[in-house]
Amino acid sequence: MNGLTSSTPSPSVIRLMVSGFLLMMVQSALLLMSPALDRNSGMLIWVLTPLAFSAFVAALIGIPEPPEQHWRHRHGR
């Protein structure tokens, strides 16, 4: 999978990027709606922030895809 820094990023990278930003927006909206930050809100923030950050990093770097015929091997030929 080509990352965002390549000239032709793959569609899965773009989906990863959008989902990461959506997670960050959900987190921000929850923070804005809460009058005070309690323990449950803090736990949600600590869970969503690393997920969003890792999706962003994976989209920038690009996850390698397996070769097309990786499952097909010729035995003894």
N, C-alpha and C positions, 0 to 999 in steps of 0.2 A: 504494500500500500504506500503510495507516495504521500509524503507529508505536505503541510501547507506551504512550506518554504520551497517546494519544487514548482516547476513551471506548469505542470498539469496535476493538481491534487486529485486524488481519487474521491468518488462520491462518499465512501464510508468515512473518510477523514472529515468531510464537510458535515456529515451527520453527527459525528463525534463532537465536533466544535459547537454545533448548534445545541446539542443536548447539554454540553458543559455550560454554555452560557444560560440556558434555560434553568439549570440547577442553581446557578448563581442568582438569577433573577427571582426565583422562588424564595431563596434564602433572604434576599433583600426585602422582598414584599412581606415576608413573615416578621422580619425585624421592624419594619415600618408600622405594621398593624398592631404590634404588641405594645401596651402601655409601659410595661416593665419587663425586663429580661429575667425570667425565672429559670429554674434548673432544667426543665424540659426543653425550653427554647434554646438554652445554651447547648444542651446535648444534641439537638437537631442541627444547630450551626456547626458543631464539631464533627458531625457525620457528613453533612453536605459539602462543606468546604474542601476536604481532601478529595472527595469524589469529583467535584467540578475541576479542581486543579489538575488531577491526574488525567481527566479527559482532555483538558487543554494541552498538557504536555504530550500525551499520546498523539493528539492531532498534529502538533507541531513536528514531532519526530517522525511519525509514520510507523505503523506496525508492519513487519514483514509478512507477506502472504506466502503460503506454501506453493511449490511448483505445481503446474497444472496436472501433471501425470505422477504425482508423488505416491499414489496408491498402487500404481500398476508397475510391477516388476516382472522381468522375464527370468524364469528360473531354468538354468541349465542350457540356454541357447546362446 
